[in-house]
Amino acid sequence: MKLTKAMNGNALTIEIEGRVDTVTSPELEKMINESSDKAESLLLDFAKVEYISSAGLRVLLAAHKAMSKKSGMKIKNAGEDIMEIFEVTGFTDILNIV
C-alpha cells in the first residue's frame, strides 16, 4: 500500500493505493492519527484502492468517529468492488461517500 497525504489549509487529503488489509491498515491508521489534530476535515481518495478488509473498515470507522466531531470525513473515487464491500457491510449508510 502507498499513502500520499496533502494538507490544504485545515483539510487533509490522503490518497491510498493498493490493498487496505490486516497488514497495511495500521499504516493508514497511523497517518490519520498523526495528521488529524491539525485537520478539520479528512478526504480519503480511493481511486487506486484494490481491496479493503475488515481491518481497513475498522480504521475507517475510527476515523469517521474522530472526524465527526469536526467538519467530517469523505471518501471519493471508490471503485465498483470497493462500493460493493461498503454496501454489503452497511458502510454506505454510515460513511459520506461522494
N, CA, C and O atoms as a MOPAC input file, in Angstrom:
PM7 MOZYME 1SCF
protein

 N      0.84400 1    -1.17600 1     0.00000 1
 C      0.00000 1     0.00000 1     0.00000 1
 C      0.88900 1     1.23900 1     0.00000 1
 O      1.92300 1     1.28000 1     0.66600 1
 N      0.47200 1     2.22800 1    -0.74600 1
 C      1.18400 1     3.50300 1    -0.80700 1
 C      0.21000 1     4.59100 1    -0.37000 1
 O     -0.93600 1     4.62800 1    -0.81800 1
 N      0.67600 1     5.47400 1     0.50600 1
 C     -0.13900 1     6.57800 1     1.00900 1
 C      0.50800 1     7.90000 1     0.64500 1
 O      1.72100 1     8.06500 1     0.77600 1
 N     -0.30400 1     8.83900 1     0.18900 1
 C      0.17100 1    10.18800 1    -0.10100 1
 C     -0.76800 1    11.15300 1     0.58300 1
 O     -1.97700 1    11.12600 1     0.35500 1
 N     -0.20300 1    12.01500 1     1.43400 1
 C     -1.07400 1    12.96700 1     2.12400 1
 C     -0.74700 1    14.39200 1     1.70500 1
 O      0.38700 1    14.71800 1     1.35400 1
 N     -1.77000 1    15.22500 1     1.75500 1
 C     -1.60700 1    16.63700 1     1.42000 1
 C     -2.52800 1    17.44300 1     2.32000 1
 O     -3.69200 1    17.09200 1     2.51300 1
 N     -1.99200 1    18.52700 1     2.86900 1
 C     -2.79400 1    19.44900 1     3.67600 1
 C     -3.06200 1    20.69000 1     2.84000 1
 O     -2.13900 1    21.28700 1     2.28600 1
 N     -4.31300 1    21.06700 1     2.75300 1
 C     -4.70500 1    22.29300 1     2.08600 1
 C     -5.45200 1    23.11800 1     3.11900 1
 O     -6.65100 1    22.93500 1     3.33100 1
 N     -4.72700 1    24.02900 1     3.75800 1
 C     -5.31400 1    24.74500 1     4.89000 1
 C     -5.50500 1    23.75900 1     6.03100 1
 O     -4.54400 1    23.17000 1     6.52700 1
 N     -6.75400 1    23.58600 1     6.44300 1
 C     -7.02200 1    22.62600 1     7.51100 1
 C     -7.73400 1    21.37300 1     6.98600 1
 O     -8.32700 1    20.61700 1     7.75500 1
 N     -7.66600 1    21.16500 1     5.66600 1
 C     -8.26300 1    19.98700 1     5.03500 1
 C     -7.17000 1    18.98700 1     4.67400 1
 O     -6.23500 1    19.31600 1     3.94300 1
 N     -7.29100 1    17.77900 1     5.18300 1
 C     -6.32800 1    16.72000 1     4.92600 1
 C     -6.88200 1    15.78400 1     3.85500 1
 O     -8.01100 1    15.30500 1     3.96100 1
 N     -6.08200 1    15.52900 1     2.82800 1
 C     -6.43200 1    14.55000 1     1.79800 1
 C     -5.38700 1    13.45000 1     1.82800 1
 O     -4.18500 1    13.71700 1     1.83500 1
 N     -5.86200 1    12.19900 1     1.84700 1
 C     -4.95500 1    11.04800 1     1.78700 1
 C     -5.35500 1    10.20800 1     0.58000 1
 O     -6.48900 1     9.74000 1     0.47600 1
 N     -4.39900 1    10.02600 1    -0.32900 1
 C     -4.59600 1     9.13900 1    -1.47100 1
 C     -4.04200 1     7.77400 1    -1.09500 1
 O     -2.91500 1     7.65600 1    -0.61300 1
 N     -4.84600 1     6.75200 1    -1.32100 1
 C     -4.47500 1     5.39400 1    -0.95300 1
 C     -4.33100 1     4.57200 1    -2.23000 1
 O     -5.17300 1     4.63700 1    -3.12500 1
 N     -3.25000 1     3.79800 1    -2.29800 1
 C     -3.02400 1     2.94500 1    -3.46200 1
 C     -2.70900 1     1.53600 1    -2.98800 1
 O     -1.81400 1     1.34000 1    -2.16500 1
 N     -3.44300 1     0.55200 1    -3.50600 1
 C     -3.18600 1    -0.84300 1    -3.16400 1
 C     -4.26500 1    -1.43600 1    -2.28100 1
 O     -5.44300 1    -1.09800 1    -2.39800 1
 N     -3.84400 1    -2.32700 1    -1.39600 1
 C     -4.76400 1    -3.05300 1    -0.53000 1
 C     -4.73900 1    -2.47900 1     0.88300 1
 O     -3.67600 1    -2.18700 1     1.43100 1
 N     -5.92500 1    -2.32400 1     1.46200 1
 C     -6.04800 1    -1.90200 1     2.85900 1
 C     -6.52000 1    -3.14000 1     3.61300 1
 O     -7.70800 1    -3.46300 1     3.63000 1
 N     -5.56500 1    -3.82400 1     4.23700 1
 C     -5.88300 1    -5.09000 1     4.89100 1
 C     -5.22300 1    -5.16000 1     6.26600 1
 O     -4.75400 1    -4.15000 1     6.79100 1
 N     -5.19100 1    -6.34500 1     6.83600 1
 C     -4.64400 1    -6.53200 1     8.18400 1
 C     -3.20100 1    -6.05900 1     8.28100 1
 O     -2.79100 1    -5.51200 1     9.30500 1
 N     -2.43500 1    -6.26500 1     7.22600 1
 C     -1.01300 1    -5.90400 1     7.22400 1
 C     -0.82700 1    -4.39400 1     7.05600 1
 O      0.02500 1    -3.80100 1     7.71700 1
 N     -1.61500 1    -3.76900 1     6.18100 1
 C     -1.37800 1    -2.37200 1     5.81600 1
 C     -2.23600 1    -1.35700 1     6.57200 1
 O     -1.87500 1    -0.18200 1     6.64200 1
 N     -3.36200 1    -1.78900 1     7.13700 1
 C     -4.25900 1    -0.81500 1     7.77800 1
 C     -3.63000 1    -0.07400 1     8.96100 1
 O     -3.98700 1     1.08200 1     9.18800 1
 N     -2.70700 1    -0.68200 1     9.73300 1
 C     -2.07200 1     0.10400 1    10.80100 1
 C     -1.31300 1     1.33300 1    10.27400 1
 O     -1.24800 1     2.36300 1    10.94500 1
 N     -0.74800 1     1.21400 1     9.08000 1
 C     -0.02700 1     2.34300 1     8.47900 1
 C     -1.00400 1     3.48800 1     8.15600 1
 O     -0.69800 1     4.65600 1     8.39800 1
 N     -2.16500 1     3.14800 1     7.61500 1
 C     -3.18400 1     4.16000 1     7.32700 1
 C     -3.69100 1     4.78900 1     8.61800 1
 O     -3.84400 1     6.00700 1     8.70700 1
 N     -3.94800 1     3.95700 1     9.60700 1
 C     -4.42800 1     4.45700 1    10.89500 1
 C     -3.42200 1     5.41500 1    11.52100 1
 O     -3.80100 1     6.45000 1    12.06800 1
 N     -2.14700 1     5.07100 1    11.44000 1
 C     -1.08500 1     5.91900 1    11.99700 1
 C     -1.05300 1     7.27600 1    11.28700 1
 O     -0.94600 1     8.31400 1    11.94000 1
 N     -1.14500 1     7.27000 1     9.95000 1
 C     -1.11300 1     8.52900 1     9.20600 1
 C     -2.31300 1     9.39700 1     9.56200 1
 O     -2.16900 1    10.60600 1     9.74500 1
 N     -3.48100 1     8.80200 1     9.66100 1
 C     -4.68600 1     9.56800 1    10.01400 1
 C     -4.55000 1    10.15000 1    11.40900 1
 O     -4.83400 1    11.32800 1    11.62400 1
 N     -4.11600 1     9.32800 1    12.35800 1
 C     -3.99600 1     9.78900 1    13.74300 1
 C     -2.96000 1    10.89800 1    13.90300 1
 O     -3.17700 1    11.85100 1    14.65200 1
 N     -1.84400 1    10.77500 1    13.20700 1
 C     -0.78400 1    11.78600 1    13.30500 1
 C     -1.20700 1    13.11400 1    12.69900 1
 O     -0.73200 1    14.16500 1    13.13000 1
 N     -2.08400 1    13.08800 1    11.71400 1
 C     -2.45800 1    14.29800 1    10.99000 1
 C     -3.79500 1    14.89500 1    11.41200 1
 O     -4.07200 1    16.06000 1    11.12900 1
 N     -4.62100 1    14.10700 1    12.08200 1
 C     -5.98600 1    14.55900 1    12.35400 1
 C     -6.05000 1    15.70600 1    13.36000 1
 O     -7.03600 1    16.44200 1    13.37500 1
 N     -5.03400 1    15.87800 1    14.19500 1
 C     -5.03600 1    17.00100 1    15.14800 1
 C     -5.04600 1    18.33800 1    14.42100 1
 O     -5.68500 1    19.29200 1    14.86400 1
 N     -4.32900 1    18.40000 1    13.29700 1
 C     -4.21800 1    19.64900 1    12.54800 1
 C     -5.34700 1    19.82200 1    11.53400 1
 O     -5.56500 1    20.92100 1    11.02400 1
 N     -6.06400 1    18.73100 1    11.24400 1
 C     -7.07500 1    18.75500 1    10.18400 1
 C     -8.47800 1    18.95700 1    10.74800 1
 O     -8.83500 1    18.39300 1    11.78300 1
 N     -9.25200 1    19.76100 1    10.05800 1
 C    -10.67400 1    19.95100 1    10.37700 1
 C    -11.52500 1    18.98200 1     9.57900 1
 O    -12.60100 1    18.57900 1    10.02200 1
 N    -11.03400 1    18.60400 1     8.38300 1
 C    -11.76300 1    17.65800 1     7.54500 1
 C    -10.78300 1    16.66000 1     6.93500 1
 O     -9.58900 1    16.93300 1     6.80400 1
 N    -11.31600 1    15.50000 1     6.56700 1
 C    -10.49600 1    14.43300 1     6.00100 1
 C    -11.16400 1    13.92500 1     4.72700 1
 O    -12.35400 1    13.61200 1     4.72100 1
 N    -10.38900 1    13.84700 1     3.65400 1
 C    -10.85300 1    13.29400 1     2.39300 1
 C     -9.94800 1    12.12200 1     2.03800 1
 O     -8.73500 1    12.28400 1     1.90700 1
 N    -10.54600 1    10.93300 1     1.88300 1
 C     -9.79500 1     9.74700 1     1.50700 1
 C    -10.09200 1     9.44300 1     0.04400 1
 O    -11.24300 1     9.22300 1    -0.33400 1
 N     -9.04600 1     9.43300 1    -0.77000 1
 C     -9.18900 1     9.16200 1    -2.19700 1
 C     -8.93200 1     7.67700 1    -2.43800 1
 O     -7.81000 1     7.19400 1    -2.28600 1
 N     -9.99600 1     6.96000 1    -2.82000 1
 C     -9.93500 1     5.51100 1    -3.01700 1
 C     -9.75800 1     5.12400 1    -4.48500 1
 O     -9.98500 1     3.96500 1    -4.83300 1
 N     -9.36700 1     6.04200 1    -5.34700 1
 C     -9.27600 1     5.76100 1    -6.78500 1
 C     -8.39300 1     4.55400 1    -7.08500 1
 O     -8.66100 1     3.82400 1    -8.03900 1
 N     -7.35500 1     4.33000 1    -6.29600 1
 C     -6.41100 1     3.24700 1    -6.58500 1
 C     -6.44600 1     2.13600 1    -5.52800 1
 O     -5.51400 1     1.33900 1    -5.42700 1
 N     -7.53500 1     2.09200 1    -4.74000 1
 C     -7.67100 1     1.02700 1    -3.74700 1
 C     -8.23400 1    -0.21100 1    -4.43300 1
 O     -9.27500 1    -0.15900 1    -5.08800 1
 N     -7.52500 1    -1.32400 1    -4.27000 1
 C     -7.91800 1    -2.58000 1    -4.90400 1
 C     -8.81600 1    -3.42800 1    -4.01300 1
 O     -9.66400 1    -4.17300 1    -4.50400 1
 N     -8.62600 1    -3.31100 1    -2.69300 1
 C     -9.31800 1    -4.18700 1    -1.75800 1
 C     -9.29900 1    -3.53700 1    -0.38200 1
 O     -8.34700 1    -2.83700 1    -0.03800 1
 N    -10.34900 1    -3.76700 1     0.40800 1
 C    -10.35500 1    -3.33700 1     1.80100 1
 C    -10.93300 1    -4.46900 1     2.64500 1
 O    -11.99200 1    -5.01000 1     2.32900 1
 N    -10.23600 1    -4.81700 1     3.71000 1
 C    -10.66200 1    -5.90200 1     4.59500 1
 C    -11.38500 1    -5.31900 1     5.80300 1
 O    -11.55200 1    -4.10400 1     5.91800 1
 N    -11.80800 1    -6.19500 1     6.69200 1
 C    -12.47600 1    -5.73800 1     7.91100 1
 C    -11.54700 1    -4.87300 1     8.76500 1
 O    -12.01000 1    -3.97000 1     9.46200 1
 N    -10.25500 1    -5.14300 1     8.71600 1
 C     -9.30000 1    -4.31100 1     9.45900 1
 C     -9.28200 1    -2.89300 1     8.89800 1
 O     -9.21600 1    -1.92400 1     9.65300 1
 N     -9.34100 1    -2.77500 1     7.58100 1
 C     -9.40200 1    -1.46000 1     6.94600 1
 C    -10.70900 1    -0.75100 1     7.25300 1
 O    -10.72600 1     0.46000 1     7.47700 1
 N    -11.80000 1    -1.49800 1     7.26500 1
 C    -13.10300 1    -0.91100 1     7.59900 1
 C    -13.10700 1    -0.36800 1     9.02200 1
 O    -13.70000 1     0.67600 1     9.29400 1
 N    -12.44300 1    -1.08100 1     9.92700 1
 C    -12.34800 1    -0.61500 1    11.32200 1
 C    -11.62000 1     0.72500 1    11.39200 1
 O    -12.02100 1     1.60900 1    12.14900 1
 N    -10.55600 1     0.87900 1    10.61000 1
 C     -9.81000 1     2.14000 1    10.56700 1
 C    -10.72000 1     3.26300 1    10.06300 1
 O    -10.69500 1     4.37200 1    10.59700 1
 N    -11.52500 1     2.97200 1     9.02900 1
 C    -12.44700 1     3.98400 1     8.50700 1
 C    -13.47900 1     4.38700 1     9.55300 1
 O    -13.80100 1     5.56800 1     9.68500 1
 N    -13.99800 1     3.41700 1    10.29400 1
 C    -14.97900 1     3.74500 1    11.34600 1
 C    -14.37600 1     4.63200 1    12.42000 1
 O    -15.00300 1     5.59500 1    12.86200 1
 N    -13.16000 1     4.31000 1    12.84000 1
 C    -12.48700 1     5.10400 1    13.86600 1
 C    -12.22300 1     6.52200 1    13.36700 1
 O    -12.41400 1     7.48800 1    14.10700 1
 N    -11.78700 1     6.64800 1    12.12400 1
 C    -11.52900 1     7.96800 1    11.54600 1
 C    -12.82900 1     8.75200 1    11.40900 1
 O    -12.87100 1     9.95100 1    11.68400 1
 N    -13.88200 1     8.07300 1    10.98500 1
 C    -15.19100 1     8.72000 1    10.85400 1
 C    -15.66600 1     9.25600 1    12.20600 1
 O    -16.16200 1    10.37900 1    12.30100 1
 N    -15.51000 1     8.45100 1    13.23000 1
 C    -15.92000 1     8.86600 1    14.57700 1
 C    -15.12100 1    10.08800 1    15.04600 1
 O    -15.69000 1    11.03900 1    15.58100 1
 N    -13.81700 1    10.05500 1    14.84400 1
 C    -12.96300 1    11.17200 1    15.26500 1
 C    -13.27400 1    12.44300 1    14.47300 1
 O    -13.33600 1    13.53000 1    15.04800 1
 N    -13.46900 1    12.31600 1    13.17300 1
 C    -13.68900 1    13.49800 1    12.33400 1
 C    -15.12600 1    14.01200 1    12.42800 1
 O    -15.39100 1    15.14900 1    12.03800 1
 N    -16.05100 1    13.21200 1    12.93100 1
 C    -17.43600 1    13.67600 1    13.06300 1
 C    -17.55400 1    14.77500 1    14.11300 1
 O    -18.54300 1    15.50800 1    14.13700 1
 N    -16.55800 1    14.89000 1    14.97300 1
 C    -16.51800 1    15.95900 1    15.97000 1
 C    -16.01100 1    17.26100 1    15.35400 1
 O    -16.04700 1    18.32000 1    15.98200 1
 N    -15.53600 1    17.15900 1    14.10400 1
 C    -15.02000 1    18.31800 1    13.37800 1
 C    -15.89000 1    18.52600 1    12.13900 1
 O    -17.11500 1    18.43800 1    12.22000 1
 N    -15.27200 1    18.79900 1    11.01200 1
 C    -16.03100 1    19.03200 1     9.77500 1
 C    -16.34300 1    17.76400 1     9.00600 1
 O    -17.02500 1    17.82600 1     7.98300 1
 N    -15.86800 1    16.61500 1     9.46500 1
 C    -16.24100 1    15.35100 1     8.86900 1
 C    -15.19800 1    14.72100 1     7.97300 1
 O    -14.11300 1    15.25700 1     7.74900 1
 N    -15.58200 1    13.54400 1     7.46400 1
 C    -14.72500 1    12.73900 1     6.60900 1
 C    -15.52000 1    12.33500 1     5.37200 1
 O    -16.70600 1    12.01500 1     5.46400 1
 N    -14.85800 1    12.35300 1     4.21300 1
 C    -15.47800 1    11.91100 1     2.96200 1
 C    -14.56400 1    10.90900 1     2.28100 1
 O    -13.34200 1    10.95900 1     2.41300 1
 N    -15.19100 1     9.99700 1     1.54900 1
 C    -14.45800 1     9.05900 1     0.71100 1
 C    -14.86600 1     9.33000 1    -0.72500 1
 O    -16.05500 1     9.40800 1    -1.03300 1
 N    -13.87500 1     9.47400 1    -1.61100 1
 C    -14.19700 1     9.72100 1    -3.02000 1
 C    -13.51500 1     8.69000 1    -3.90100 1
 O    -12.54200 1     8.05100 1    -3.50200 1
 N    -14.04500 1     8.54300 1    -5.10400 1
 C    -13.46900 1     7.68800 1    -6.14300 1
 C    -13.42000 1     6.20100 1    -5.78100 1
 O    -12.54000 1     5.48100 1    -6.25200 1
 N    -14.35300 1     5.73900 1    -4.95500 1
 C    -14.38300 1     4.31100 1    -4.63000 1
 C    -14.86500 1     3.53600 1    -5.85200 1
 O    -15.90900 1     3.84900 1    -6.42500 1
 N    -14.10400 1     2.53500 1    -6.23800 1
 C    -14.44400 1     1.72200 1    -7.39900 1
 C    -15.60700 1     0.78100 1    -7.12000 1
 O    -16.11300 1     0.70200 1    -6.00100 1
 N    -16.01200 1     0.08200 1    -8.15000 1
 C    -17.17000 1    -0.81000 1    -8.07300 1
 C    -16.99500 1    -1.90000 1    -7.00900 1
 O    -17.92000 1    -2.16800 1    -6.24100 1
 N    -15.81700 1    -2.52800 1    -6.96100 1
 C    -15.57600 1    -3.59700 1    -5.98600 1
 C    -15.60000 1    -3.06900 1    -4.55500 1
 O    -16.14800 1    -3.70700 1    -3.65600 1
 N    -15.00800 1    -1.91000 1    -4.35600 1
 C    -14.98400 1    -1.30700 1    -3.01900 1
 C    -16.39600 1    -0.88300 1    -2.61700 1
 O    -16.79900 1    -1.07700 1    -1.47000 1
 N    -17.14600 1    -0.30600 1    -3.55200 1
 C    -18.52800 1     0.09100 1    -3.25900 1
 C    -19.37800 1    -1.11700 1    -2.88000 1
 O    -20.25200 1    -1.01900 1    -2.01800 1
 N    -19.12500 1    -2.24400 1    -3.51800 1
 C    -19.86700 1    -3.45500 1    -3.16700 1
 C    -19.58100 1    -3.86700 1    -1.72900 1
 O    -20.49200 1    -4.26600 1    -1.00400 1
 N    -18.32400 1    -3.77300 1    -1.31400 1
 C    -17.96000 1    -4.07600 1     0.07800 1
 C    -18.66200 1    -3.10600 1     1.02100 1
 O    -19.21600 1    -3.51900 1     2.04000 1
 N    -18.64100 1    -1.81300 1     0.68500 1
 C    -19.31900 1    -0.81500 1     1.52300 1
 C    -20.82000 1    -1.09500 1     1.61300 1
 O    -21.41600 1    -0.93700 1     2.67900 1
 N    -21.42500 1    -1.50200 1     0.51900 1
 C    -22.86500 1    -1.76300 1     0.51300 1
 C    -23.21400 1    -3.00000 1     1.32900 1
 O    -24.15700 1    -2.97800 1     2.12000 1
 N    -22.46300 1    -4.07500 1     1.14300 1
 C    -22.73200 1    -5.33100 1     1.85900 1
 C    -22.56500 1    -5.15400 1     3.36600 1
 O    -23.31000 1    -5.74400 1     4.14800 1
 N    -21.59600 1    -4.34800 1     3.77100 1
 C    -21.32000 1    -4.15300 1     5.19700 1
 C    -22.16100 1    -3.04000 1     5.82700 1
 O    -22.11500 1    -2.84700 1     7.04200 1
 N    -22.92500 1    -2.30900 1     5.01700 1
 C    -23.73700 1    -1.22600 1     5.54600 1
 C    -22.98200 1     0.09200 1     5.68900 1
 O    -23.51400 1     1.05600 1     6.24000 1
 N    -21.76500 1     0.13700 1     5.20500 1
 C    -20.96300 1     1.35700 1     5.33800 1
 C    -21.49800 1     2.50900 1     4.49100 1
 O    -21.21100 1     3.67200 1     4.77300 1
 N    -22.26800 1     2.19300 1     3.46100 1
 C    -22.84600 1     3.28300 1     2.65300 1
 C    -23.83800 1     4.10000 1     3.47200 1
 O    -24.10300 1     5.25900 1     3.15300 1
 N    -24.38700 1     3.49900 1     4.52800 1
 C    -25.31100 1     4.21200 1     5.41200 1
 C    -24.58100 1     5.01000 1     6.48400 1
 O    -25.16200 1     5.90600 1     7.09700 1
 N    -23.32200 1     4.69100 1     6.71100 1
 C    -22.55700 1     5.32200 1     7.79900 1
 C    -21.62400 1     6.41100 1     7.27400 1
 O    -21.56900 1     7.51300 1     7.82000 1
 N    -20.89100 1     6.08700 1     6.20900 1
 C    -19.85300 1     6.98500 1     5.70500 1
 C    -20.39400 1     7.92500 1     4.64300 1
 O    -21.39200 1     7.63000 1     3.98500 1
 N    -19.72500 1     9.06300 1     4.48100 1
 C    -20.05900 1    10.02400 1     3.44700 1
 C    -19.20300 1     9.67800 1     2.22900 1
 O    -18.02300 1    10.02300 1     2.16700 1
 N    -19.81800 1     8.98800 1     1.25800 1
 C    -19.10500 1     8.55300 1     0.06300 1
 C    -19.58700 1     9.37600 1    -1.10700 1
 O    -20.76800 1     9.35900 1    -1.45400 1
 N    -18.64700 1    10.10800 1    -1.72000 1
 C    -19.00700 1    11.00400 1    -2.84200 1
 C    -18.40300 1    10.51400 1    -4.14300 1
 O    -18.59700 1    11.13800 1    -5.18700 1

